[in-house]
Amino acid sequence: MSGTASYVLGERRYELSPGSLVWLFPGQDHVLLDESADHVLWWAVFRPSLVARVATAPDAAALLVSDPSGDFSRRLPFREARRLGILFDDLHALGDADLFNAGLTYLLLRAWRAFVDSDDVVEGVAVHPAVEQVARLLSADPASGDLTALARACGLSPSHLSRVFKAQMGMSISRFRNQQRLERFLSIAADAERGSTLAAALAAGFGSYAQFYRVYKDATGDSPSRARAPATRPGR
């Protein structure tokens, strides 16, 4: 909807901008690498039973596959992207479960048709398998060892891994690690009913309040004292 982001799927990195429509399938794992401060997106999650009931047209066969081959990131024309955004807004505001589920059915069909009708493919950039492995390790657990341990796990020297990761991901390993810690902090801070900011920061993997404060300030330009009640926005 706004801003930019990038993610790794398989051994490719994809850059997303407003109007990007991405399909992710049950047999695929992805890692969100970076996002701008103004990044807002919508997520829709469809149960396999709904997909099987709805995806009956020949051109929707890929929706029934756990890990289909091909490119499933495309950019939509402004008008179509705006139409989907309005539909997401309407569904988000519904309080009736039956209406919501009926709306999801329509959203699935509408989004897939928009995808099929677009020929503006978001081309992925190949990344080194070791870079993908490190991104996945740190996404699953930001405390997954220091640079030496990560290099040993993926079979590269620490210096080589550091250079390749920064060149292909656009950020250092330490910055990516702190980004994952910050994402965990925001999730913990949003869910916790009580408790200190320090406790949430330590639970997210930061070694000290000073480290957390620096990372939070650099990423948001704001004081972490306001993080106990983060604003709700689509996709967060």
DODREN-758575 format. One line per 8 residues: number of its first residue (from 1); for each residue x, y, z of N, C-alpha, C, O. Coordinates in Angstrom, 3 decimals. Layout:
REM DODREN-758575
NUM	X,Y,Z,X,Y,Z,X,Y,Z,X,Y,Z; ... .
//
This chain:
REM DODREN-758575
1	0.821,-1.203,0.000,0.000,0.000,0.000,0.860,1.260,0.000,0.521,2.250,-0.649; 1.976,1.221,0.732,2.898,2.364,0.746,4.271,1.880,1.188,4.408,0.802,1.768; 5.289,2.697,0.904,6.647,2.351,1.308,7.231,1.237,0.450,6.696,0.899,-0.606; 8.340,0.674,0.927,9.027,-0.400,0.208,9.457,-1.479,1.182,9.557,-1.245,2.386; 9.710,-2.663,0.645,10.198,-3.785,1.448,10.890,-4.765,0.517,10.731,-4.695,-0.702; 11.652,-5.671,1.091,12.263,-6.738,0.312,12.174,-8.030,1.111,12.147,-8.016,2.342; 12.130,-9.146,0.391,12.066,-10.434,1.072,12.819,-11.474,0.255,13.026,-11.315,-0.948; 13.222,-12.541,0.936,13.903,-13.657,0.285,12.941,-14.835,0.232,12.340,-15.205,1.241 .
9	12.801,-15.418,-0.949,12.017,-16.624,-1.151,12.883,-17.582,-1.952,13.289,-17.271,-3.072; 13.166,-18.748,-1.378,14.108,-19.643,-2.033,15.478,-18.992,-2.055,15.973,-18.543,-1.021; 16.081,-18.939,-3.203,17.399,-18.317,-3.334,17.316,-17.034,-4.150,18.242,-16.692,-4.886; 16.192,-16.325,-4.013,16.025,-15.071,-4.730,15.488,-13.996,-3.796,14.727,-14.276,-2.870; 15.898,-12.772,-4.058,15.447,-11.623,-3.284,14.531,-10.772,-4.151,14.826,-10.511,-5.317; 13.417,-10.343,-3.567,12.414,-9.570,-4.291,12.230,-8.205,-3.642,12.145,-8.087,-2.420; 12.170,-7.177,-4.485,11.936,-5.812,-4.021,10.474,-5.448,-4.274,9.984,-5.568,-5.397; 9.785,-5.003,-3.228,8.367,-4.689,-3.322,8.128,-3.197,-3.169,8.825,-2.509,-2.422 .
17	7.135,-2.717,-3.886,6.752,-1.307,-3.841,5.230,-1.235,-3.895,4.583,-2.264,-4.092; 4.636,-0.048,-3.726,3.178,0.044,-3.757,2.587,-0.580,-5.026,3.055,-0.328,-6.136; 1.556,-1.395,-4.837,0.936,-2.092,-5.952,1.451,-3.495,-6.170,0.949,-4.200,-7.045; 2.445,-3.926,-5.395,2.966,-5.288,-5.539,1.984,-6.292,-4.936,1.469,-6.089,-3.837; 1.734,-7.364,-5.660,0.876,-8.446,-5.188,1.696,-9.725,-5.165,2.227,-10.141,-6.195; 1.801,-10.345,-4.013,2.662,-11.513,-3.822,1.828,-12.687,-3.332,1.011,-12.541,-2.422; 2.035,-13.846,-3.935,1.391,-15.074,-3.479,2.447,-15.975,-2.861,3.466,-16.267,-3.488; 2.205,-16.412,-1.637,3.092,-17.336,-0.936,2.308,-18.619,-0.660,1.136,-18.569,-0.289 .
25	2.953,-19.749,-0.841,2.266,-21.035,-0.807,2.697,-21.867,0.405,3.754,-21.615,0.985; 1.874,-22.866,0.792,2.136,-23.622,2.036,3.521,-24.261,2.115,4.080,-24.390,3.204; 4.075,-24.660,0.976,5.378,-25.313,0.993,6.553,-24.368,0.902,7.687,-24.811,0.718; 6.306,-23.062,1.027,7.367,-22.069,0.871,7.596,-21.312,2.176,6.660,-21.034,2.926; 8.849,-20.990,2.426,9.221,-20.125,3.541,9.799,-18.840,2.966,10.515,-18.865,1.965; 9.487,-17.719,3.603,10.053,-16.458,3.147,10.597,-15.699,4.348,10.185,-15.930,5.485; 11.520,-14.801,4.081,12.128,-13.978,5.128,12.003,-12.518,4.719,12.501,-12.125,3.664; 11.348,-11.718,5.538,11.278,-10.281,5.296,12.612,-9.672,5.700,13.043,-9.811,6.844 .
33	13.264,-8.999,4.762,14.609,-8.489,5.013,14.599,-7.069,5.553,15.235,-6.772,6.564; 13.893,-6.221,4.888,13.971,-4.809,5.234,12.690,-4.136,4.792,12.054,-4.569,3.831; 12.308,-3.078,5.490,11.140,-2.309,5.107,11.346,-0.862,5.511,11.977,-0.567,6.526; 10.810,0.030,4.707,10.916,1.449,5.017,9.992,1.806,6.162,9.071,1.056,6.484; 10.239,2.958,6.779,9.456,3.364,7.948,7.984,3.555,7.610,7.126,3.426,8.483; 7.684,3.864,6.346,6.295,4.099,5.947,5.674,2.885,5.264,4.660,3.006,4.576; 6.287,1.705,5.456,5.793,0.505,4.787,4.496,0.013,5.432,4.450,-0.233,6.637; 3.456,-0.129,4.631,2.171,-0.668,5.069,1.715,-1.686,4.029,1.736,-1.410,2.829 .
41	1.306,-2.853,4.490,0.825,-3.879,3.572,-0.358,-4.612,4.201,-0.590,-4.538,5.408; -1.083,-5.306,3.366,-2.152,-6.178,3.825,-1.729,-7.627,3.615,-1.079,-7.962,2.625; -2.110,-8.481,4.568,-1.947,-9.926,4.421,-3.332,-10.564,4.402,-4.200,-10.175,5.184; -3.548,-11.523,3.534,-4.750,-12.357,3.578,-4.297,-13.808,3.647,-3.450,-14.230,2.861; -4.850,-14.570,4.573,-4.507,-15.983,4.741,-5.751,-16.812,4.436,-6.803,-16.611,5.044; -5.627,-17.743,3.493,-6.757,-18.557,3.064,-6.544,-20.015,3.467,-5.469,-20.575,3.249; -7.557,-20.615,4.046,-7.479,-22.038,4.393,-7.464,-22.891,3.118,-8.101,-22.534,2.127; -6.739,-24.015,3.141,-6.702,-24.890,1.956,-8.085,-25.327,1.498,-8.313,-25.476,0.298 .
49	-9.017,-25.537,2.432,-10.358,-25.966,2.041,-11.063,-24.890,1.223,-11.786,-25.203,0.277; -10.854,-23.618,1.583,-11.450,-22.526,0.812,-10.832,-22.455,-0.574,-11.545,-22.310,-1.567; -9.514,-22.557,-0.646,-8.830,-22.493,-1.938,-9.302,-23.627,-2.846,-9.573,-23.408,-4.026; -9.401,-24.845,-2.294,-9.821,-25.995,-3.097,-11.238,-25.823,-3.626,-11.552,-26.266,-4.731; -12.084,-25.187,-2.845,-13.477,-24.988,-3.258,-13.601,-23.909,-4.325,-14.483,-23.973,-5.182; -12.712,-22.915,-4.270,-12.857,-21.744,-5.133,-11.999,-21.826,-6.402,-12.424,-21.383,-7.469; -10.803,-22.388,-6.286,-9.851,-22.391,-7.409,-10.176,-23.516,-8.378,-9.465,-24.520,-8.428; -11.244,-23.354,-9.146,-11.692,-24.397,-10.068,-11.358,-24.090,-11.519,-11.393,-24.989,-12.360 .
57	-11.037,-22.844,-11.828,-10.707,-22.488,-13.215,-9.321,-23.024,-13.587,-8.454,-23.120,-12.718; -9.093,-23.371,-14.842,-7.786,-23.897,-15.261,-6.624,-22.971,-14.927,-5.543,-23.441,-14.571; -6.833,-21.643,-15.038,-5.723,-20.721,-14.788,-5.452,-20.526,-13.300,-4.528,-19.800,-12.934; -6.255,-21.171,-12.426,-6.035,-21.079,-10.980,-5.428,-22.358,-10.413,-5.363,-22.525,-9.195; -4.984,-23.260,-11.284,-4.455,-24.542,-10.826,-3.254,-24.385,-9.905,-3.048,-25.211,-9.016; -2.455,-23.334,-10.104,-1.262,-23.127,-9.271,-1.631,-22.931,-7.809,-0.831,-23.245,-6.928; -2.820,-22.419,-7.532,-3.237,-22.180,-6.148,-3.405,-23.473,-5.362,-3.428,-23.451,-4.132; -3.522,-24.598,-6.060,-3.730,-25.884,-5.408,-2.421,-26.624,-5.156,-2.430,-27.731,-4.618 .
65	-1.294,-26.021,-5.541,0.018,-26.659,-5.418,0.743,-26.104,-4.203,0.699,-24.903,-3.938; 1.408,-26.980,-3.469,2.097,-26.559,-2.252,3.268,-25.637,-2.534,3.499,-24.678,-1.798; 4.017,-25.926,-3.612,5.192,-25.108,-3.953,5.314,-25.051,-5.468,6.170,-25.722,-6.045; 4.466,-24.256,-6.123,4.469,-24.230,-7.597,5.706,-23.544,-8.151,6.316,-22.702,-7.491; 6.062,-23.912,-9.361,7.173,-23.255,-10.035,6.663,-22.006,-10.727,5.489,-21.922,-11.085; 7.544,-21.036,-10.914,7.162,-19.806,-11.578,7.314,-18.598,-10.681,7.722,-18.715,-9.525; 6.982,-17.435,-11.221,7.076,-16.172,-10.484,5.691,-15.755,-10.029,4.762,-15.685,-10.834; 5.550,-15.477,-8.738,4.242,-15.136,-8.180,4.262,-13.789,-7.465,3.542,-13.573,-6.490 .
73	5.096,-12.896,-7.967,5.108,-11.507,-7.505,4.942,-10.615,-8.739,5.761,-10.649,-9.658; 3.865,-9.813,-8.744,3.617,-8.912,-9.864,3.122,-7.565,-9.344,2.593,-7.461,-8.237; 3.303,-6.555,-10.156,2.799,-5.222,-9.814,1.485,-4.983,-10.543,1.345,-5.303,-11.724; 0.531,-4.417,-9.824,-0.791,-4.163,-10.383,-0.917,-2.718,-10.834,-0.238,-1.842,-10.297; -1.764,-2.459,-11.798,-2.076,-1.071,-12.148,-2.662,-0.358,-10.931,-3.270,-0.984,-10.063; -2.472,0.958,-10.881,-2.902,1.728,-9.716,-4.376,1.492,-9.395,-4.735,1.305,-8.232; -5.219,1.501,-10.405,-6.657,1.359,-10.169,-7.001,0.017,-9.530,-7.816,-0.046,-8.609; -6.377,-1.059,-10.022,-6.664,-2.386,-9.474,-6.112,-2.526,-8.058,-6.764,-3.115,-7.195 .
81	-4.917,-1.991,-7.812,-4.345,-2.039,-6.465,-5.223,-1.278,-5.477,-5.438,-1.727,-4.351; -5.723,-0.132,-5.905,-6.598,0.659,-5.039,-7.900,-0.090,-4.758,-8.413,-0.049,-3.640; -8.431,-0.768,-5.765,-9.673,-1.531,-5.587,-9.478,-2.643,-4.552,-10.334,-2.853,-3.693; -8.353,-3.349,-4.636,-8.070,-4.394,-3.647,-7.871,-3.799,-2.254,-8.311,-4.379,-1.262; -7.212,-2.644,-2.180,-7.026,-1.988,-0.895,-8.349,-1.638,-0.234,-8.509,-1.807,0.975; -9.295,-1.152,-1.025,-10.621,-0.819,-0.496,-11.328,-2.083,-0.013,-12.002,-2.066,1.017; -11.175,-3.174,-0.756,-11.789,-4.435,-0.351,-11.208,-4.928,0.972,-11.944,-5.395,1.841; -9.895,-4.824,1.123,-9.267,-5.182,2.402,-9.820,-4.323,3.536,-10.142,-4.835,4.608 .
89	-9.928,-3.036,3.302,-10.474,-2.134,4.325,-11.876,-2.567,4.741,-12.192,-2.615,5.930; -12.715,-2.881,3.755,-14.091,-3.284,4.045,-14.128,-4.574,4.863,-14.890,-4.682,5.824; -13.308,-5.546,4.483,-13.282,-6.815,5.211,-12.784,-6.626,6.636,-13.302,-7.230,7.575; -11.773,-5.782,6.781,-11.198,-5.545,8.100,-12.222,-4.943,9.054,-12.155,-5.164,10.263; -13.168,-4.183,8.513,-14.157,-3.505,9.348,-15.365,-4.385,9.673,-16.188,-4.019,10.513; -15.477,-5.544,9.015,-16.650,-6.392,9.232,-16.613,-7.065,10.600,-15.565,-7.527,11.051; -17.757,-7.112,11.245,-17.854,-7.816,12.514,-18.629,-9.114,12.407,-18.715,-9.876,13.370; -19.192,-9.365,11.239,-20.005,-10.555,11.009,-19.143,-11.641,10.373,-18.580,-11.433,9.298 .
97	-19.037,-12.794,11.025,-18.156,-13.867,10.551,-18.595,-14.402,9.197,-17.750,-14.680,8.345; -19.904,-14.554,8.979,-20.376,-15.085,7.703,-20.050,-14.133,6.550,-19.603,-14.559,5.485; -20.280,-12.837,6.781,-19.945,-11.856,5.759,-18.444,-11.827,5.499,-18.001,-11.703,4.357; -17.662,-11.945,6.585,-16.207,-11.908,6.449,-15.717,-13.081,5.604,-14.896,-12.892,4.706; -16.211,-14.290,5.881,-15.774,-15.467,5.126,-16.222,-15.397,3.671,-15.495,-15.812,2.768; -17.428,-14.867,3.449,-17.881,-14.675,2.067,-16.989,-13.660,1.357,-16.666,-13.818,0.180; -16.595,-12.616,2.087,-15.711,-11.609,1.516,-14.342,-12.165,1.184,-13.740,-11.766,0.187; -13.837,-13.083,2.002,-12.544,-13.712,1.724,-12.598,-14.506,0.427,-11.635,-14.519,-0.340 .
105	-13.723,-15.166,0.186,-13.876,-15.911,-1.061,-13.768,-14.970,-2.256,-13.071,-15.261,-3.228; -14.459,-13.850,-2.173,-14.403,-12.878,-3.260,-12.997,-12.287,-3.389,-12.496,-12.094,-4.497; -12.370,-12.003,-2.248,-11.017,-11.444,-2.276,-10.050,-12.391,-2.962,-9.217,-11.957,-3.758; -10.147,-13.669,-2.666,-9.262,-14.654,-3.289,-9.410,-14.620,-4.810,-8.416,-14.564,-5.534; -10.632,-14.652,-5.280,-10.866,-14.648,-6.722,-10.446,-13.325,-7.359,-9.848,-13.306,-8.435; -10.762,-12.230,-6.690,-10.441,-10.908,-7.229,-8.922,-10.706,-7.308,-8.406,-10.208,-8.309; -8.218,-11.096,-6.245,-6.769,-10.927,-6.217,-6.085,-11.818,-7.250,-5.141,-11.392,-7.914; -6.560,-13.050,-7.383,-5.940,-13.940,-8.372,-6.180,-13.437,-9.791,-5.283,-13.510,-10.631 .
113	-7.388,-12.923,-10.072,-7.661,-12.398,-11.389,-6.776,-11.192,-11.678,-6.279,-11.040,-12.793; -6.577,-10.332,-10.679,-5.706,-9.165,-10.859,-4.278,-9.614,-11.149,-3.589,-9.018,-11.976; -3.842,-10.663,-10.467,-2.498,-11.195,-10.675,-2.352,-11.743,-12.094,-1.381,-11.437,-12.785; -3.319,-12.553,-12.524,-3.246,-13.166,-13.850,-3.261,-12.112,-14.944,-2.576,-12.257,-15.956; -4.033,-11.056,-14.750,-4.171,-10.023,-15.784,-2.960,-9.102,-15.877,-2.816,-8.378,-16.862; -2.086,-9.114,-14.870,-0.902,-8.250,-14.895,0.277,-8.982,-15.539,0.507,-10.161,-15.269; 1.008,-8.285,-16.379,2.224,-8.862,-16.967,3.484,-8.171,-16.449,4.569,-8.342,-17.004; 3.329,-7.380,-15.368,4.464,-6.658,-14.777,5.061,-7.515,-13.669,4.726,-7.345,-12.497 .
121	5.934,-8.424,-14.038,6.528,-9.378,-13.097,7.605,-8.712,-12.249,8.446,-7.976,-12.767; 7.575,-8.973,-10.940,8.637,-8.511,-10.047,9.766,-9.533,-10.135,9.658,-10.627,-9.582; 10.833,-9.185,-10.817,11.941,-10.112,-11.027,12.766,-10.258,-9.750,13.120,-9.264,-9.115; 13.064,-11.475,-9.387,13.901,-11.721,-8.230,15.373,-11.699,-8.591,15.749,-11.993,-9.726; 16.200,-11.351,-7.626,17.651,-11.333,-7.805,18.244,-12.522,-7.059,17.937,-12.735,-5.887; 19.082,-13.287,-7.725,19.661,-14.477,-7.106,20.541,-14.098,-5.921,21.285,-13.120,-5.976; 20.449,-14.880,-4.850,21.304,-14.685,-3.684,22.082,-15.971,-3.414,21.645,-17.062,-3.781; 23.213,-15.830,-2.783,24.064,-16.979,-2.442,23.322,-17.863,-1.445,22.681,-17.347,-0.529 .
129	23.396,-19.197,-1.606,22.724,-20.085,-0.649,23.112,-19.823,0.796,22.283,-19.972,1.694; 24.361,-19.435,1.035,24.800,-19.150,2.402,24.110,-17.914,2.951,23.786,-17.855,4.137; 23.884,-16.933,2.101,23.192,-15.715,2.522,21.755,-16.047,2.901,21.248,-15.572,3.917; 21.111,-16.858,2.089,19.748,-17.285,2.405,19.711,-18.043,3.732,18.817,-17.825,4.550; 20.684,-18.936,3.944,20.715,-19.729,5.167,20.864,-18.846,6.396,20.170,-19.042,7.394; 21.768,-17.873,6.328,21.977,-16.977,7.467,20.732,-16.138,7.734,20.353,-15.939,8.888; 20.095,-15.649,6.676,18.877,-14.861,6.845,17.791,-15.676,7.531,17.067,-15.159,8.381; 17.677,-16.935,7.169,16.660,-17.793,7.781,17.017,-18.111,9.236,16.144,-18.125,10.103 .
137	18.286,-18.363,9.496,18.712,-18.662,10.861,18.417,-17.491,11.794,17.879,-17.678,12.886; 18.768,-16.297,11.362,18.586,-15.120,12.212,17.121,-14.713,12.303,16.693,-14.154,13.313; 16.356,-14.990,11.261,14.932,-14.706,11.323,14.251,-15.614,12.329,13.357,-15.180,13.055; 14.673,-16.886,12.377,14.092,-17.828,13.338,14.573,-17.554,14.752,13.815,-17.710,15.709; 15.837,-17.143,14.889,16.409,-16.876,16.210,17.558,-15.880,16.062,18.644,-16.253,15.619; 17.329,-14.610,16.429,18.382,-13.597,16.293,19.643,-13.905,17.092,20.686,-13.295,16.857; 19.561,-14.842,18.031,20.729,-15.199,18.831,21.466,-16.411,18.268,22.163,-17.110,19.003; 21.315,-16.661,16.978,21.899,-17.857,16.354,23.399,-17.734,16.129,23.863,-17.878,14.998 .
145	24.155,-17.476,17.164,25.596,-17.480,17.069,26.182,-16.200,16.504,25.491,-15.402,15.871; 27.487,-16.022,16.749,28.167,-14.841,16.230,28.565,-15.083,14.776,28.218,-16.112,14.196; 29.295,-14.133,14.190,29.668,-14.224,12.779,30.464,-15.491,12.495,30.256,-16.135,11.467; 31.376,-15.854,13.399,32.197,-17.048,13.191,31.341,-18.309,13.159,31.540,-19.184,12.317; 30.387,-18.393,14.084,29.508,-19.562,14.128,28.608,-19.629,12.895,28.377,-20.709,12.351; 28.105,-18.487,12.461,27.256,-18.464,11.273,28.062,-18.870,10.039,27.576,-19.630,9.201; 29.288,-18.365,9.928,30.141,-18.707,8.788,30.443,-20.201,8.771,30.447,-20.827,7.711; 30.694,-20.762,9.934,30.972,-22.198,10.027,29.748,-23.008,9.594,29.883,-24.035,8.929 .
153	28.555,-22.543,9.971,27.321,-23.261,9.646,27.052,-23.298,8.152,26.473,-24.259,7.646; 27.475,-22.247,7.437,27.171,-22.204,6.004,28.390,-22.455,5.125,28.284,-22.389,3.900; 29.534,-22.738,5.718,30.695,-23.168,4.954,31.498,-22.072,4.286,32.180,-22.333,3.294; 31.439,-20.847,4.803,32.233,-19.752,4.274,33.124,-19.189,5.369,32.900,-19.440,6.553; 34.130,-18.431,4.971,34.925,-17.727,5.973,34.112,-16.553,6.499,33.250,-16.046,5.782; 34.357,-16.103,7.729,33.604,-14.968,8.270,33.672,-13.723,7.392,32.663,-13.048,7.188; 34.871,-13.416,6.868,35.013,-12.213,6.051,34.252,-12.335,4.736,33.612,-11.382,4.291; 34.324,-13.516,4.113,33.606,-13.733,2.853,32.102,-13.649,3.076,31.397,-13.002,2.301 .
161	31.605,-14.297,4.127,30.180,-14.256,4.430,29.720,-12.827,4.678,28.674,-12.410,4.181; 30.494,-12.086,5.438,30.136,-10.703,5.750,30.026,-9.863,4.490,29.081,-9.090,4.337; 31.004,-10.014,3.571,31.003,-9.231,2.327,29.828,-9.613,1.429,29.137,-8.743,0.900; 29.606,-10.917,1.261,28.541,-11.380,0.363,27.173,-10.992,0.906,26.304,-10.560,0.149; 26.978,-11.142,2.209,25.681,-10.809,2.810,25.356,-9.333,2.593,24.248,-8.990,2.183; 26.322,-8.467,2.867,26.066,-7.034,2.729,25.842,-6.652,1.274,24.997,-5.809,0.976; 26.593,-7.267,0.367,26.459,-6.936,-1.047,25.098,-7.362,-1.595,24.503,-6.651,-2.405; 24.606,-8.518,-1.157,23.367,-9.041,-1.721,22.124,-8.608,-0.954,21.040,-8.538,-1.533 .
169	22.260,-8.321,0.319,21.107,-7.953,1.132,21.002,-6.450,1.376,19.961,-5.958,1.811; 22.074,-5.730,1.096,22.028,-4.287,1.283,22.170,-3.849,2.723,21.898,-2.691,3.040; 22.584,-4.734,3.596,22.791,-4.404,5.003,23.762,-5.413,5.594,23.945,-6.504,5.054; 24.382,-5.041,6.708,25.309,-5.949,7.376,24.543,-7.024,8.133,23.345,-6.888,8.381; 25.246,-8.098,8.498,24.627,-9.155,9.292,24.186,-8.623,10.647,23.116,-8.986,11.137; 24.999,-7.766,11.257,24.637,-7.231,12.568,23.385,-6.370,12.485,22.549,-6.404,13.388; 23.245,-5.594,11.400,22.038,-4.783,11.253,20.812,-5.670,11.043,19.747,-5.411,11.603; 20.970,-6.714,10.238,19.852,-7.630,10.020,19.458,-8.318,11.317,18.272,-8.479,11.605 .
177	20.456,-8.726,12.099,20.185,-9.369,13.392,19.400,-8.418,14.298,18.413,-8.818,14.916; 19.835,-7.169,14.374,19.142,-6.197,15.223,17.733,-5.901,14.708,16.817,-5.641,15.488; 17.578,-5.944,13.396,16.248,-5.747,12.825,15.300,-6.858,13.274,14.141,-6.598,13.598; 15.796,-8.091,13.291,14.968,-9.207,13.752,14.656,-9.080,15.243,13.546,-9.387,15.678; 15.632,-8.630,16.018,15.386,-8.396,17.447,14.314,-7.332,17.645,13.441,-7.466,18.503; 14.391,-6.273,16.841,13.425,-5.188,16.969,12.026,-5.658,16.604,11.056,-5.277,17.260; 11.908,-6.478,15.573,10.601,-7.027,15.211,10.036,-7.844,16.374,8.845,-7.765,16.674; 10.892,-8.622,17.021,10.429,-9.417,18.169,10.006,-8.512,19.321,9.004,-8.768,19.988 .
185	10.773,-7.460,19.545,10.414,-6.534,20.619,9.038,-5.933,20.374,8.212,-5.885,21.286; 8.782,-5.474,19.150,7.503,-4.852,18.840,6.355,-5.823,19.047,5.281,-5.436,19.508; 6.584,-7.094,18.703,5.548,-8.102,18.918,5.307,-8.344,20.404,4.163,-8.438,20.850; 6.396,-8.444,21.165,6.271,-8.668,22.607,5.618,-7.469,23.275,4.746,-7.630,24.129; 6.036,-6.265,22.891,5.495,-5.049,23.497,4.020,-4.885,23.190,3.266,-4.363,24.010; 3.599,-5.333,21.995,2.200,-5.194,21.616,1.323,-6.193,22.357,0.173,-5.893,22.678; 1.865,-7.393,22.635,1.065,-8.443,23.252,1.072,-8.393,24.773,0.116,-8.831,25.414; 2.141,-7.864,25.351,2.263,-7.871,26.806,1.273,-6.908,27.441,1.166,-5.755,27.024 .
193	0.552,-7.379,28.448,-0.386,-6.517,29.154,0.327,-5.631,30.158,-0.126,-4.528,30.466; 1.428,-6.116,30.657,2.197,-5.301,31.594,3.653,-5.765,31.545,3.976,-6.766,30.906; 4.514,-5.032,32.219,5.931,-5.353,32.188,6.720,-4.195,31.621,6.172,-3.334,30.933; 7.982,-4.178,31.908,8.802,-3.037,31.523,9.292,-3.157,30.086,9.318,-4.243,29.506; 9.675,-2.021,29.531,10.282,-1.998,28.210,11.579,-2.787,28.213,11.883,-3.488,27.248; 12.344,-2.678,29.291,13.599,-3.423,29.399,13.346,-4.920,29.326,14.068,-5.636,28.632; 12.324,-5.404,30.039,12.026,-6.837,30.026,11.680,-7.302,28.613,12.108,-8.374,28.186; 10.908,-6.496,27.893,10.547,-6.856,26.521,11.776,-6.849,25.618,11.918,-7.710,24.750 .
201	12.671,-5.871,25.824,13.885,-5.784,25.015,14.796,-6.983,25.259,15.344,-7.552,24.316; 14.957,-7.364,26.518,15.801,-8.521,26.844,15.192,-9.802,26.299,15.910,-10.672,25.805; 13.865,-9.923,26.384,13.197,-11.106,25.854,13.348,-11.203,24.342,13.343,-12.298,23.780; 13.480,-10.061,23.690,13.650,-10.037,22.232,15.074,-10.358,21.807,15.328,-10.572,20.622; 16.007,-10.395,22.753,17.377,-10.774,22.431,18.410,-9.683,22.537,19.587,-9.926,22.271; 18.001,-8.470,22.924,18.984,-7.397,23.107,19.783,-7.654,24.382,19.248,-8.145,25.376; 21.090,-7.309,24.336,21.953,-7.579,25.473,21.845,-6.563,26.586,22.199,-6.858,27.728; 21.358,-5.362,26.276,21.252,-4.311,27.281,20.241,-3.276,26.805,19.865,-3.242,25.634 .
209	19.808,-2.429,27.746,18.868,-1.372,27.367,19.555,-0.367,26.449,18.926,0.170,25.536; 20.831,-0.110,26.681,21.569,0.850,25.852,21.606,0.387,24.391,21.398,1.181,23.472; 21.875,-0.912,24.191,21.886,-1.445,22.826,20.499,-1.338,22.196,20.360,-0.916,21.048; 19.480,-1.722,22.956,18.119,-1.634,22.457,17.740,-0.200,22.105,17.155,0.050,21.052; 18.073,0.741,22.986,17.720,2.143,22.759,18.347,2.643,21.466,17.687,3.321,20.679; 19.612,2.314,21.241,20.310,2.776,20.034,19.645,2.205,18.781,19.393,2.934,17.822; 19.362,0.903,18.790,18.768,0.260,17.618,17.374,0.814,17.354,17.015,1.089,16.209; 16.591,0.975,18.415,15.226,1.479,18.257,15.234,2.906,17.726,14.469,3.243,16.822 .
217	16.097,3.741,18.288,16.183,5.143,17.876,16.626,5.261,16.424,16.081,6.064,15.667; 17.624,4.454,16.036,18.115,4.504,14.662,17.041,4.061,13.672,16.942,4.607,12.573; 16.229,3.059,14.066,15.244,2.500,13.146,13.997,3.358,13.022,13.404,3.447,11.947; 13.595,3.992,14.124,12.307,4.708,14.128,12.443,6.214,14.260,11.517,6.951,13.920; 13.580,6.681,14.749,13.744,8.102,15.014,12.953,8.567,16.211,12.805,9.770,16.425; 12.442,7.639,16.997,11.594,7.967,18.127,12.161,7.334,19.395,13.063,6.497,19.340; 11.622,7.744,20.521,12.048,7.183,21.797,11.336,5.864,22.065,10.137,5.764,21.801; 12.026,4.849,22.578,11.368,3.574,22.860,10.329,3.654,23.976,9.558,2.713,24.167 .
225	10.297,4.755,24.708,9.295,4.880,25.771,7.880,4.869,25.217,6.925,4.608,25.948; 7.741,5.157,23.908,6.421,5.154,23.285,6.082,3.805,22.678,5.005,3.630,22.109; 6.994,2.854,22.797,6.806,1.564,22.140,5.868,0.640,22.898,5.471,-0.395,22.363; 5.508,0.976,24.105,4.625,0.101,24.873,3.216,0.071,24.308,2.451,-0.846,24.605; 2.864,1.060,23.499,1.540,1.078,22.884,1.682,1.406,21.407,1.235,2.467,20.970; 2.300,0.511,20.619,2.538,0.799,19.213,1.236,0.910,18.444,0.256,0.234,18.757; 1.233,1.768,17.436,0.025,1.973,16.638,-0.261,0.725,15.816,0.658,0.097,15.290; -1.538,0.366,15.706,-1.955,-0.753,14.894,-2.082,-0.277,13.461,-2.646,0.783,13.190 .
233	-1.558,-1.067,12.557,-1.677,-0.732,11.146,-1.771,-2.000,10.348,-1.332,-3.045,10.828; -2.324,-1.967,9.145,-2.465,-3.154,8.349,-1.129,-3.859,8.176,-0.105,-3.225,7.921; -1.154,-5.184,8.320,0.023,-5.972,8.045,1.012,-6.047,9.179,2.036,-6.718,9.042; 0.752,-5.381,10.311,1.706,-5.404,11.401,1.234,-6.321,12.521,1.921,-6.464,13.532 .
//
